[in-house]
Amino acid sequence: MALENTKYDCNKKNLNSKCKFCGKDLKPIGLDYLYVNISPEFIEYERCTCEKSINYWKEIDMKDQKQKKRQHYKEIINQFYSQNYISKRLKEYKFDNFKVTDINKKEVEIAKDYTNKCINNKLENGLIITGNSGVGKTHLAASISNELIEKDILVLIGRLTSLLDMIKETFKDNSKSKNELIDLFSNLDMIVIDDLGTEKISQWALDKLYTIIENRNENKLPIIITTRFNKQNLLNRFYQSNDKDLSNAIIQKLYQMCYGIELKKYDENEKEKVSTSNQTKC
């Protein structure tokens, strides 16, 4: 450290600050103020103990804690992406490269409107996208996710087993606890579970899924589900865990907190038939 920076300016004035609420004199904290070239705005002062000051700093601390937690979530998400828990293919799905047809254009517009409301923080409800294989459920859900991510909204997307594998794998090295990751899934801006019901669900996975869904509902945070099954068939799939009560609770909660749209297959042959039948006969 340069010696000239340690010289104390005996003539330095206004070392005390005043509480902007009650006017009490506040003393500087630490020894930073002793350095001649320290700018006054960088000197930290003690906090006043008056009620208004306490409430003011409580709000500041909460915002700071929330920001740090959000940054921590970002680091975990980036780690998941780097470890290929999330398919790279999903990152390429956009509204711009989604095939819009006469059959699905209404549903695509609903998805876009849903996305805009999420961006503007005007939506608490989730979205369940149903339809047979190959109709674009994953593409549409990923399009929503990628647009949210571009707006600095924190999103995790993947199959249920992939998301839950994160819980199993990441605390093997004791770097993260199971509760920490449950907290992550419960508080992220958006969770997208792709192709729900396709994979056999264990009792352990069922318990974790219920906790995540219930927490997100309590926190008024949305969730997006894609599935090839309707409500009853999805319930039948969950019954394989041999816990009908918990299965019922999960499915009922999902359908209470989510809107629903169904994507249908676009049949080129059917369009050809319709076009031919509409032709005027000579």
Protein Blocks (a to p, Z undefined) as FASTA:
>chain_A
ZZklmpccfkbghkbccdfklopacddehjllmpmklcfklpccdddfbfklmmmmmmmm
mmmmmmmmmmmmmmmmmmmmmnomacfklmmpcfklpccdfklmmmmmmmmmmmmmmmno
pafbdcddeddehilmmmmmmmmmmmmmmnopacddddfklmmmmmmmmmmnopacfklm
mmmmmmgmbdcdehihjaccdfklmmmmmmmmmmmmmnopacddddfbdfklmmmmmmmn
opaklmmmmmmmmmmmpccdddddddfklmmmmmmmmpccZZ
